[in-house]
């Protein structure tokens, strides 16, 4: 390499340290991607759990409806007990919610709950809200 004169002195100009900012930027981007993947997976898992809880609660509530009620297409007889069973099951699973019964269909909604995201918290997203709704139709056999 030929010396380049700088203010009357000869100094050797090299590329030392020019890769450091690039490596630092790549490391920061990879860390952000890792956080997004890990906590995105955590949020998807929580959503799947909420859907499973809502489905189970709706099925349990629909199972309480009597065949006569289902054939008549109303829920006056057993509707309140179907709602109580569905809401009890959701509370028992750790995520309380609400349920409705109409026309032989029980709908269960898991109340929104927050999933903590410590890595994404560094970017300002401290938690993600998760909720789910599912319905089950009682079938008279």
PLY file of the C-alpha trace (Angstrom):
ply
format ascii 1.0
element vertex 141
property float x
property float y
property float z
element edge 140
property int vertex1
property int vertex2
end_header
0.00 0.00 0.00
1.38 3.37 -0.87
1.59 6.10 1.75
-0.83 9.00 1.39
0.50 12.35 2.49
-1.58 13.91 5.24
-0.58 17.38 6.42
2.97 16.99 5.35
3.49 13.59 6.98
3.32 10.20 5.43
0.73 7.94 7.02
-0.47 4.53 5.97
-4.27 4.48 5.46
-5.79 1.04 6.11
-9.23 -0.49 6.29
-8.81 -1.57 9.91
-12.09 -1.40 11.85
-14.30 -0.86 8.83
-16.07 -4.21 9.34
-16.93 -3.49 12.99
-19.99 -1.25 12.33
-21.34 -3.79 9.83
-20.93 -6.70 12.27
-22.54 -4.64 15.02
-25.54 -3.81 12.81
-25.94 -7.46 11.78
-25.80 -8.58 15.44
-28.46 -6.06 16.47
-30.71 -7.14 13.58
-30.29 -10.82 14.46
-31.09 -10.15 18.12
-34.25 -8.27 17.10
-35.27 -11.12 14.80
-34.65 -13.67 17.55
-36.84 -11.66 19.94
-39.59 -11.38 17.35
-39.53 -15.11 16.63
-39.39 -16.20 20.26
-42.10 -13.91 21.53
-44.22 -14.24 18.41
-44.22 -17.98 19.04
-45.16 -17.34 22.66
-48.10 -15.19 21.55
-49.25 -17.82 19.03
-49.06 -20.49 21.71
-51.13 -18.35 24.10
-53.71 -17.75 21.33
-53.92 -21.49 20.64
-54.42 -22.15 24.35
-57.18 -19.53 24.53
-58.95 -21.03 21.49
-58.74 -24.53 23.03
-60.19 -23.24 26.32
-63.05 -21.45 24.54
-63.82 -24.54 22.43
-63.85 -26.83 25.46
-66.08 -24.45 27.41
-68.52 -24.13 24.50
-68.67 -27.92 24.08
-69.22 -28.44 27.81
-71.99 -25.84 27.81
-73.65 -27.41 24.78
-73.51 -30.83 26.43
-75.65 -29.51 29.29
-78.55 -28.58 27.00
-81.34 -31.14 27.08
-82.45 -32.94 23.92
-85.94 -31.43 24.28
-84.46 -27.95 24.39
-82.31 -28.64 21.35
-85.22 -30.07 19.33
-87.37 -27.06 20.21
-84.55 -24.72 19.10
-84.62 -22.71 22.29
-82.48 -22.51 25.39
-84.99 -21.42 28.00
-84.69 -24.82 29.72
-81.03 -25.34 30.54
-79.66 -22.20 28.90
-78.58 -20.65 32.16
-76.95 -23.88 33.31
-75.11 -24.18 29.96
-73.80 -20.65 30.40
-72.80 -21.36 34.01
-70.93 -24.54 33.02
-69.07 -22.80 30.17
-68.08 -19.82 32.34
-67.05 -22.11 35.21
-64.83 -24.17 32.91
-63.13 -21.04 31.53
-62.51 -19.71 35.05
-61.21 -23.12 36.12
-58.68 -23.13 33.26
-57.27 -19.80 34.46
-58.75 -17.43 31.87
-62.27 -16.37 32.81
-64.69 -15.34 30.12
-68.32 -14.98 29.15
-70.76 -17.35 27.51
-74.10 -17.05 25.74
-76.66 -19.64 24.69
-79.20 -19.16 21.93
-80.99 -21.60 19.65
-79.04 -24.62 20.82
-75.67 -22.90 20.23
-73.36 -22.04 23.11
-70.73 -19.39 22.42
-67.80 -18.98 24.81
-65.41 -16.02 24.77
-62.18 -16.05 26.76
-61.66 -12.57 28.20
-58.61 -10.75 26.85
-55.45 -11.45 28.81
-51.94 -10.09 28.38
-48.86 -12.09 27.40
-45.62 -10.51 28.60
-42.96 -9.82 25.94
-39.69 -8.88 27.67
-37.52 -8.81 24.54
-40.04 -6.86 22.49
-40.41 -4.61 25.53
-37.07 -3.12 24.53
-38.80 -1.90 21.36
-41.82 -0.58 23.29
-44.12 -3.64 23.07
-44.34 -4.80 26.68
-47.24 -7.22 26.23
-49.66 -8.62 23.67
-53.41 -9.04 24.24
-54.88 -12.48 23.52
-58.56 -13.49 23.32
-60.60 -16.20 21.62
-64.22 -17.09 20.85
-65.70 -20.47 19.98
-69.19 -21.89 19.47
-70.66 -25.36 19.83
-74.04 -26.57 18.64
-75.90 -29.10 20.71
-77.17 -31.94 18.55
-80.05 -34.11 19.66
-79.46 -37.75 18.91
0 1
1 2
2 3
3 4
4 5
5 6
6 7
7 8
8 9
9 10
10 11
11 12
12 13
13 14
14 15
15 16
16 17
17 18
18 19
19 20
20 21
21 22
22 23
23 24
24 25
25 26
26 27
27 28
28 29
29 30
30 31
31 32
32 33
33 34
34 35
35 36
36 37
37 38
38 39
39 40
40 41
41 42
42 43
43 44
44 45
45 46
46 47
47 48
48 49
49 50
50 51
51 52
52 53
53 54
54 55
55 56
56 57
57 58
58 59
59 60
60 61
61 62
62 63
63 64
64 65
65 66
66 67
67 68
68 69
69 70
70 71
71 72
72 73
73 74
74 75
75 76
76 77
77 78
78 79
79 80
80 81
81 82
82 83
83 84
84 85
85 86
86 87
87 88
88 89
89 90
90 91
91 92
92 93
93 94
94 95
95 96
96 97
97 98
98 99
99 100
100 101
101 102
102 103
103 104
104 105
105 106
106 107
107 108
108 109
109 110
110 111
111 112
112 113
113 114
114 115
115 116
116 117
117 118
118 119
119 120
120 121
121 122
122 123
123 124
124 125
125 126
126 127
127 128
128 129
129 130
130 131
131 132
132 133
133 134
134 135
135 136
136 137
137 138
138 139
139 140
